[in-house]
Amino acid sequence: MKFSDFGFVNTNNMLKNALVGGYAVPAFNFYNMETLTAIVSAARKTHSPVILAASESAIQYMGDDMLLGLMTGICASPSEQIALHLDHGHTLDACIHAIDLGFSSVMIDASNKSFEENIKLSHEVAKYAHRHNVSVEAELGILNGIEDKNTKSTKSSYTDPDAAAEFVKRTGIDSLAIAIGTSHGPYKCKTTDDKLRFDILKQIEKKIPDVPLVLHGASNVHQKFLDIINTYGGKLKDACGIDQAQLRRVAKTNICKINVDSDLRLAFTAAVRKTLKTDAGVFNPRDYLVPAIKYMTETCVYEITHKMYSKDKI
C-alpha cells in the first residue's frame, strides 16, 4: 500500500510550515479504534495538522489487517494534513514493514547504540524511505523512563549540538528528536530536572537552523485525570508531567513536532475507572468507551489549542 491511498501526507511540509510559523504539530499515539477516533475528531474540529503515531508494540497489538482497516475508515484527504507515523522503530526491518504497510513517516530510534551505529542505521532507513517519499525522523540523545516494552531506559543523556549537526549531515534524515530534559511515562518528576534545557536547544538551533526538531516524552500528565483515577481506585499519586509553561515555550522554537502519549492513556483510564466505579451495573463496553473517547478528544483539542498552537493551521 502507498500512504497516498489512504489520503495521508508525509511530514515534510507540515513540519517545515511549523518551523516557519512558530508552532508545533501534535503527534498523538494510538493503539485502538477509540484513541484513533478521538485524535482524528480533535484534529478536524480544530483544523490542525496531526500525526497519528503507532509504536511497534501498538502495531503488533492491533495487527496489520486491523490497522489497515482503521486507516481505510479514516477517509482522509491530503488537504487535512494527516500523517501516519511509526514511533520508535528500532530496526531497519520494522521501518521497512511500516513503509510497505502505508506509513507516510517513520522514526528510526537507534539512540541506545553508538554514534556511528546510529548514523549507519538511520542512513539506511533514510535511503529506503526516501525512495518511497516517506519522511524519516531519528533520535540523538537518550530519554529516561518507560513508554512501552520496546522503548525504555534507566539512563538519560542530553543531545550534543555539534554531534547533532554531524548526525543530520551524514544520515540525510528529515527531522531530529532531541533530548533536553523530558522523559517517557507518567512519572516525569522522578526522571527529569525541573526545567528543560533551553540552552542546549538554542545551541542545536544554531547548528542546524533549517532542521525540524522533535520532542518526545512531552505529556503534561493532567491533574484532573490523576484525581479521577486516584479517586476511583487507581494508584498514580506520584505521577507528574512537564510544566505546561515550558511546553508552550517549546512550541515557539524549532521543535516542530511534540509527542503526546501518556495524557491520552490517563484520559482513557480516568473515564473507564469513573464509569465502572459509579455504576456497578455497567457491562456494555460502549458505556465506558464512549466517555473515554470524549475525555481523549477533549485532551487532544486542549493540546492542539493551548500547547501546540496548531489550531487553524490548515
Summary of the structure (lengths in Angstrom):
residues: 314
radius of gyration: 18.4
end to end distance: 25.7
largest distance: 60.0
contacts: 1130
relative contact order: 0.16
helix: 50%
strand: 18%
